[in-house]
Amino acid sequence: MLHLIYILAFTVLAFLAVGNLIRNMMTLGIESQRPYNAKGRFTPNSLSANVPQTARVQSVSHPELLDDYGNIVNEPFLVMRSMTVEDARERLDALYKASPGYSDEAGGLS
């Protein structure tokens, strides 16, 4: 009997999780099509009634790609460089040796 209760409970949880996933995907799809103003903020149609229709339909970049003035940023946000394990170890050792508490008399591991 206890097995049936567990199966029923996990079935209910699975349906709730799948339903939540579907709702979130629908919300994401709707929000991705919302119009944004020049600052990247959402403006509902009721608040922007005095704005011409052509300005409302205009596509604007994602808000994270805009600076404080609403201009598009044309620089890379993250540049990653590949390095070997030996390079990383040397840099970490250099940082450790440059730290204030490091003393050479302690006999390093190297």
DRENDO-776978 format. One line per field, with one value per residue: x, z, y of N, C-alpha, C, O in turn; residue number from 0. Coordinates in Angstrom, 3 decimals. Example, Ala and Ser with C-alpha at 12.3 -4.5 7.8 and 13.67 -1.06 7.14 Angstrom:
2
n_x <- (13.190, 12.850)
n_z <- (7.800, 7.080)
n_y <- (-5.690, -2.250)
ca_x <- (12.300, 13.670)
ca_z <- (7.800, 7.140)
ca_y <- (-4.500, -1.060)
c_x <- (13.200, 12.900)
c_z <- (7.800, 7.870)
c_y <- (-3.300, 0.030)
o_x <- (14.236, 13.409)
o_z <- (8.465, 8.039)
o_y <- (-3.319, 1.138)
pos <- (0, 1)
END
This chain:
110
n_x <- (0.822, 1.958, 3.758, 2.135, 1.191, 3.564, 4.152, 1.906, 2.249, 4.719, 4.002, 2.099, 3.778, 5.490, 3.723, 3.061, 5.574, 6.109, 3.957, 4.568, 6.960, 6.030, 4.371, 6.318, 7.883, 6.023, 5.583, 8.148, 8.360, 6.358, 7.306, 9.654, 8.849, 7.972, 7.688, 10.345, 11.478, 13.790, 15.561, 15.545, 13.528, 10.377, 7.430, 4.136, 1.253, -0.800, 0.477, 2.054, 0.505, 0.603, 2.750, 3.825, 2.673, 4.662, 6.991, 6.582, 6.675, 9.223, 12.269, 14.407, 17.603, 18.654, 18.294, 20.649, 22.659, 22.858, 24.149, 24.243, 23.026, 21.402, 22.591, 23.943, 26.310, 29.416, 31.534, 33.512, 32.191, 33.145, 36.154, 37.853, 40.816, 42.750, 44.670, 47.442, 47.803, 50.225, 50.883, 48.821, 49.450, 51.956, 51.221, 49.538, 51.380, 53.094, 51.347, 50.921, 53.500, 53.845, 52.174, 51.425, 51.892, 53.759, 56.759, 60.096, 61.654, 60.061, 60.028, 58.987, 56.586, 57.472)
n_z <- (0.000, 0.756, -1.278, -3.438, -2.625, -2.679, -5.444, -6.498, -5.322, -6.444, -9.117, -9.207, -8.502, -10.721, -12.815, -11.982, -12.207, -14.977, -15.975, -14.909, -16.268, -18.920, -18.669, -17.991, -20.334, -22.176, -21.099, -21.367, -24.158, -24.768, -23.427, -24.801, -27.083, -26.423, -26.770, -26.357, -24.998, -25.842, -23.711, -22.949, -21.340, -20.592, -22.176, -21.775, -23.990, -23.109, -21.587, -23.403, -25.234, -26.535, -28.183, -31.499, -33.671, -35.261, -33.829, -31.671, -32.637, -33.435, -33.404, -30.696, -29.265, -26.866, -23.391, -21.841, -23.624, -24.006, -23.166, -20.439, -21.619, -23.555, -25.902, -28.227, -27.167, -28.488, -27.897, -26.841, -24.249, -22.681, -22.745, -23.172, -22.491, -23.458, -21.353, -20.163, -17.714, -16.412, -16.803, -15.327, -12.784, -12.363, -12.300, -10.059, -8.097, -8.216, -7.321, -4.722, -3.643, -3.717, -1.785, 1.398, 3.711, 3.065, 3.522, 2.664, 4.150, 5.158, 3.615, 0.773, -1.231, -3.755)
n_y <- (-1.200, 1.209, 1.611, 2.270, 4.765, 6.263, 6.091, 7.405, 9.957, 10.835, 10.794, 12.838, 14.979, 14.925, 15.607, 18.203, 19.429, 19.214, 20.679, 23.196, 23.661, 23.867, 26.137, 28.063, 28.067, 29.050, 31.605, 32.676, 32.730, 34.607, 36.887, 37.349, 38.565, 41.059, 44.618, 46.978, 50.099, 52.812, 52.787, 50.202, 49.338, 47.841, 48.914, 49.068, 48.987, 50.656, 52.615, 53.883, 55.317, 57.740, 57.517, 57.057, 54.382, 53.203, 53.599, 51.993, 49.400, 49.072, 47.291, 46.613, 46.115, 43.588, 44.449, 44.141, 44.544, 47.212, 50.463, 52.909, 55.082, 54.083, 53.321, 50.940, 48.556, 47.884, 46.101, 43.305, 41.248, 39.189, 37.611, 34.717, 32.981, 30.270, 28.187, 26.262, 23.626, 23.842, 26.557, 27.742, 26.745, 27.953, 30.659, 30.688, 29.920, 32.146, 34.143, 33.197, 33.354, 36.078, 36.967, 38.582, 37.005, 35.093, 33.355, 32.588, 30.907, 28.968, 26.748, 25.850, 23.999, 23.468)
ca_x <- (0.000, 2.849, 4.354, 1.160, 1.169, 4.779, 3.990, 0.921, 2.840, 5.717, 3.293, 1.542, 4.901, 5.974, 2.781, 3.227, 6.834, 5.963, 3.054, 5.330, 7.897, 5.285, 3.977, 7.505, 8.266, 5.065, 5.865, 9.391, 8.053, 5.582, 8.154, 10.695, 8.260, 7.516, 8.444, 11.110, 11.800, 15.215, 16.346, 15.468, 12.454, 9.117, 6.379, 2.864, 0.557, -1.620, 1.316, 2.704, -0.545, 0.946, 3.874, 3.321, 2.699, 5.922, 8.022, 6.316, 6.986, 10.651, 13.014, 15.521, 18.451, 18.449, 18.716, 22.009, 23.591, 22.784, 24.804, 23.351, 22.339, 20.585, 23.357, 24.398, 27.715, 30.062, 32.797, 33.288, 31.910, 33.944, 37.141, 38.523, 42.039, 43.104, 45.990, 47.763, 47.837, 51.504, 50.760, 47.962, 50.197, 52.977, 50.571, 49.094, 52.580, 53.554, 50.436, 51.168, 54.785, 53.720, 51.259, 52.134, 52.244, 54.687, 58.181, 60.860, 62.268, 59.098, 60.247, 57.836, 56.319, 58.116)
ca_z <- (0.000, 0.845, -2.605, -4.271, -2.196, -3.233, -6.893, -6.725, -4.946, -7.435, -10.365, -9.066, -8.577, -12.100, -13.602, -11.595, -12.761, -16.425, -16.182, -14.621, -17.375, -20.084, -18.383, -18.077, -21.735, -22.812, -20.599, -21.997, -25.547, -24.811, -22.992, -25.788, -28.161, -25.899, -27.263, -25.365, -25.452, -26.114, -22.518, -22.707, -20.390, -21.230, -22.141, -22.239, -24.966, -22.443, -21.107, -24.521, -26.211, -27.308, -29.055, -32.778, -33.812, -35.856, -32.792, -30.758, -33.277, -33.738, -32.652, -29.916, -28.759, -25.493, -22.464, -21.340, -24.661, -24.098, -22.070, -19.625, -22.461, -24.531, -27.111, -28.299, -26.823, -29.548, -27.426, -26.276, -22.825, -22.002, -23.611, -22.413, -23.134, -23.042, -20.737, -19.734, -16.268, -15.914, -16.737, -14.192, -11.559, -12.203, -11.897, -8.673, -7.255, -8.164, -6.424, -3.355, -3.193, -3.588, -0.692, 2.550, 4.727, 2.538, 3.882, 1.934, 5.098, 5.523, 2.772, -0.110, -1.759, -5.056)
ca_y <- (0.000, 2.361, 1.800, 2.971, 6.169, 6.875, 6.217, 8.456, 11.248, 11.227, 11.073, 14.186, 15.916, 14.962, 16.401, 19.607, 19.925, 19.360, 21.809, 24.411, 23.826, 24.352, 27.522, 28.914, 28.195, 29.950, 32.952, 33.114, 33.052, 35.851, 38.002, 37.631, 39.353, 42.350, 45.780, 47.721, 51.454, 53.033, 52.464, 48.773, 49.050, 47.455, 49.931, 48.510, 49.831, 51.665, 53.702, 54.562, 55.602, 58.924, 57.186, 56.528, 52.925, 52.766, 53.592, 50.894, 48.130, 49.066, 46.293, 47.145, 45.041, 43.151, 45.509, 43.960, 44.966, 48.663, 51.169, 53.728, 56.061, 53.380, 53.013, 49.553, 48.377, 47.103, 45.545, 41.963, 41.256, 38.178, 36.984, 33.668, 32.534, 28.930, 28.079, 24.907, 23.419, 24.361, 28.017, 28.078, 26.455, 28.997, 31.913, 30.536, 29.967, 33.538, 34.861, 32.744, 33.888, 37.530, 37.294, 39.149, 36.021, 34.098, 33.483, 31.577, 29.971, 27.932, 25.568, 25.699, 22.667, 23.298)
c_x <- (0.866, 3.498, 3.404, 1.077, 2.389, 4.649, 3.014, 1.508, 3.847, 5.094, 2.694, 2.653, 5.439, 5.033, 2.881, 4.494, 6.722, 5.026, 3.748, 6.325, 7.198, 4.853, 5.158, 7.955, 7.312, 5.310, 7.127, 9.161, 7.289, 6.469, 9.243, 10.166, 7.744, 8.324, 9.145, 11.380, 13.306, 16.089, 16.300, 14.378, 11.179, 8.116, 5.100, 2.158, -0.257, -0.779, 1.953, 1.697, -0.194, 2.131, 3.321, 3.511, 4.032, 7.026, 7.825, 6.754, 8.480, 11.395, 14.217, 16.300, 18.112, 18.979, 20.138, 23.063, 23.599, 23.525, 23.774, 22.528, 21.467, 21.290, 23.843, 25.894, 28.333, 31.421, 32.528, 33.102, 32.788, 34.873, 37.883, 39.722, 42.365, 44.495, 46.192, 47.761, 49.124, 51.475, 49.917, 48.693, 51.260, 52.364, 50.082, 50.273, 53.103, 52.657, 50.691, 52.461, 54.740, 52.811, 52.037, 52.601, 53.267, 56.098, 58.924, 61.484, 61.340, 59.276, 59.032, 57.701, 57.060, 59.507)
c_z <- (0.000, -0.506, -3.522, -3.913, -2.746, -4.742, -7.219, -6.426, -5.997, -8.808, -10.336, -9.171, -10.005, -12.982, -13.263, -12.209, -14.265, -16.747, -15.951, -15.743, -18.609, -19.875, -18.504, -19.522, -22.483, -22.374, -21.237, -23.453, -25.680, -24.461, -24.003, -26.934, -27.685, -26.494, -26.111, -25.908, -25.590, -24.921, -22.198, -21.730, -21.159, -21.089, -22.654, -23.175, -24.296, -21.972, -22.243, -25.622, -27.072, -28.244, -30.355, -32.879, -34.365, -34.818, -31.847, -31.334, -33.524, -32.828, -31.972, -29.369, -27.311, -24.528, -21.941, -22.364, -24.852, -22.930, -21.340, -20.451, -23.530, -25.827, -27.065, -28.021, -27.854, -29.114, -26.836, -24.768, -22.063, -23.026, -22.760, -23.213, -22.592, -22.429, -20.247, -18.215, -15.684, -15.799, -15.540, -12.878, -11.304, -11.745, -10.458, -7.711, -7.125, -7.259, -4.971, -2.814, -3.018, -2.430, 0.531, 3.565, 4.284, 3.026, 3.246, 2.880, 5.445, 4.680, 1.935, -0.620, -3.056, -4.907)
c_y <- (1.265, 2.653, 2.572, 4.452, 6.899, 7.096, 7.342, 9.840, 11.712, 11.476, 12.476, 15.223, 16.036, 15.780, 17.881, 20.197, 20.147, 20.525, 23.137, 24.692, 24.391, 25.798, 28.469, 29.107, 29.128, 31.393, 33.506, 33.500, 34.357, 37.035, 38.321, 38.483, 40.702, 43.490, 46.495, 49.110, 51.603, 52.696, 50.975, 48.394, 48.731, 48.590, 49.297, 49.491, 50.923, 52.847, 54.480, 54.878, 56.802, 58.688, 56.625, 55.017, 52.439, 52.715, 52.424, 49.553, 47.990, 48.088, 46.932, 45.962, 44.707, 44.209, 45.357, 44.377, 46.477, 49.293, 52.033, 54.712, 55.411, 53.064, 51.571, 49.498, 47.449, 46.571, 44.167, 42.047, 40.275, 37.544, 35.973, 33.187, 31.151, 28.938, 26.652, 24.836, 23.983, 25.883, 28.443, 27.849, 27.522, 30.310, 31.837, 30.562, 31.390, 34.371, 34.489, 33.339, 35.401, 37.926, 37.757, 38.102, 34.997, 34.385, 32.320, 30.557, 28.820, 26.678, 25.274, 24.278, 22.425, 22.771)
o_x <- (0.551, 3.756, 3.837, 0.913, 2.271, 4.995, 3.268, 1.290, 3.822, 5.607, 2.773, 2.492, 5.800, 5.494, 2.795, 4.487, 7.192, 5.275, 3.546, 6.511, 7.720, 4.952, 5.024, 8.367, 7.746, 5.249, 7.173, 9.713, 7.541, 6.401, 9.713, 10.952, 7.132, 9.528, 8.594, 11.499, 14.032, 17.257, 16.961, 14.300, 10.932, 7.968, 4.987, 2.440, -0.396, -1.269, 2.351, 1.998, -0.636, 2.481, 2.422, 4.403, 4.495, 7.917, 8.791, 7.162, 8.955, 11.168, 14.958, 15.721, 17.389, 20.013, 20.777, 24.231, 24.267, 23.540, 22.574, 21.450, 20.853, 20.658, 24.122, 26.661, 27.833, 32.367, 31.417, 33.776, 33.134, 34.429, 38.477, 39.658, 42.262, 45.395, 45.235, 47.723, 49.118, 51.977, 50.260, 48.580, 51.449, 52.929, 50.195, 50.187, 53.514, 53.147, 50.679, 52.517, 55.524, 52.692, 53.194, 53.623, 53.614, 56.573, 58.444, 61.811, 61.787, 58.715, 58.146, 58.604, 57.264, 60.199)
o_z <- (-0.664, -0.838, -4.292, -4.792, -3.226, -5.251, -8.118, -7.184, -6.397, -9.580, -11.320, -9.851, -10.444, -13.812, -14.153, -12.677, -14.774, -17.691, -16.702, -16.126, -19.265, -20.797, -19.058, -19.895, -23.330, -23.197, -21.607, -23.926, -26.603, -25.116, -24.059, -27.683, -28.468, -26.704, -25.015, -27.119, -25.469, -25.101, -21.258, -21.323, -22.234, -20.010, -23.847, -23.149, -24.853, -21.957, -22.056, -26.806, -28.218, -29.023, -30.317, -32.248, -33.981, -34.912, -31.280, -30.587, -33.796, -31.618, -32.590, -29.048, -26.633, -24.804, -21.625, -22.016, -25.754, -21.830, -21.587, -20.026, -24.333, -26.768, -25.991, -28.566, -28.075, -29.901, -26.378, -24.092, -20.907, -24.043, -21.741, -24.429, -21.390, -22.926, -19.957, -17.528, -14.586, -14.824, -14.831, -11.956, -10.166, -10.894, -9.713, -6.635, -6.040, -6.510, -4.092, -1.665, -2.245, -2.124, 0.700, 4.220, 5.061, 2.951, 3.280, 2.455, 5.972, 5.016, 2.350, -0.454, -3.431, -5.904)
o_y <- (2.253, 3.810, 3.429, 5.298, 8.026, 8.162, 8.144, 10.786, 12.876, 12.287, 13.212, 16.237, 17.128, 16.565, 18.727, 21.336, 21.164, 21.276, 24.092, 25.847, 25.293, 26.609, 29.560, 30.206, 29.908, 32.307, 34.680, 34.493, 35.132, 38.075, 39.458, 39.064, 41.428, 43.345, 46.602, 49.299, 50.617, 52.350, 50.533, 47.235, 49.278, 49.163, 49.015, 50.689, 52.012, 53.976, 55.629, 54.725, 56.889, 59.574, 55.786, 54.449, 51.365, 51.871, 51.915, 48.664, 46.887, 48.067, 47.697, 44.924, 45.437, 44.817, 46.361, 44.545, 46.982, 48.739, 51.910, 55.128, 56.114, 52.585, 51.039, 50.292, 46.346, 46.592, 43.899, 42.824, 40.523, 37.010, 36.328, 33.011, 30.908, 29.616, 25.935, 25.856, 24.540, 26.443, 29.388, 28.657, 27.951, 30.998, 32.810, 31.153, 31.801, 35.216, 35.350, 33.776, 35.951, 39.113, 37.373, 38.307, 34.107, 35.518, 31.186, 29.449, 27.801, 25.635, 24.527, 23.457, 21.270, 22.566)
pos <- (0, 1, 2, 3, 4, 5, 6, 7, 8, 9, 10, 11, 12, 13, 14, 15, 16, 17, 18, 19, 20, 21, 22, 23, 24, 25, 26, 27, 28, 29, 30, 31, 32, 33, 34, 35, 36, 37, 38, 39, 40, 41, 42, 43, 44, 45, 46, 47, 48, 49, 50, 51, 52, 53, 54, 55, 56, 57, 58, 59, 60, 61, 62, 63, 64, 65, 66, 67, 68, 69, 70, 71, 72, 73, 74, 75, 76, 77, 78, 79, 80, 81, 82, 83, 84, 85, 86, 87, 88, 89, 90, 91, 92, 93, 94, 95, 96, 97, 98, 99, 100, 101, 102, 103, 104, 105, 106, 107, 108, 109)
END
